[in-house]
Amino acid sequence: MDPTLIRAADLSETPWRNGAGRKADIATGPGWLLGFAWLDRDAPFSDYAGHDRTITLLHGAGFRLALPAGAELTVDKPFDPVAFEGAGPIACTLPAGPCEVMNVITAYPALSHTVQVMDAADLAHVTPGPRVFLVVLTGTLGAAQPRDTIVFSAPARLDPAAGTRVAVVRIEPGDAGEEDEG
């Protein structure tokens, strides 16, 4: 069975939940989201109270997040996933210009997620599952180009090109099982 391919070129841009930016959802379900976002200017992030978030810098020089209680995160290493709680207020500043990121957001405790960036040669060790996504960061993975996503729900031959890097996103039931987000 061939894996499902989600082409980045086919994704639709929509406003963030708070309207302060733009995004393109790759895949969503009750209580979870995988997508791209463009950080075009300093702006507040949407409040995702009750959610865990992981953001991965794809393009740009990086940004800073001012989190509640005075905490701060600097995200300036491409392909290095950074996890944080989604409750706001969270302010994003862009000291060196616009950035593109990949977001994974899950409602806890119903769901959890992991994001691992690896060379495609290491994909032989990745177990497929109902919500396992392979987001191509560089190179090609069979017919998948950079920013395309493969839904990796069953074993499949992937045919990575040399030098291909992939973000492996896994969304799983958390401690409380799944629940719908209203």
NORURCOR-V344835 format. One record per run of one state. SS is the DSSP state (@ for helix, = for strand, . for the rest). FROM is the first residue (numbers start at 1). LEN is the number of residues. If there is no record, write none. Layout:
SS_FROM_LEN + SS_FROM_LEN
//
This chain:
._1_3 + =_4_3 + ._7_1 + @_8_3 + ._11_2 + =_13_3 + ._16_6 + =_22_8 + ._30_2 + =_32_8 + ._40_3 + =_43_2 + ._45_6 + =_51_9 + ._60_3 + =_63_4 + ._67_1 + @_68_3 + ._71_1 + =_72_4 + ._76_6 + =_82_4 + ._86_5 + =_91_3 + ._94_5 + =_99_9 + ._108_3 + =_111_9 + @_120_6 + ._126_6 + =_132_7 + ._139_2 + =_141_1 + ._142_2 + =_144_1 + ._145_4 + =_149_3 + ._152_8 + =_160_1 + ._161_4 + =_165_9 + ._174_9
//
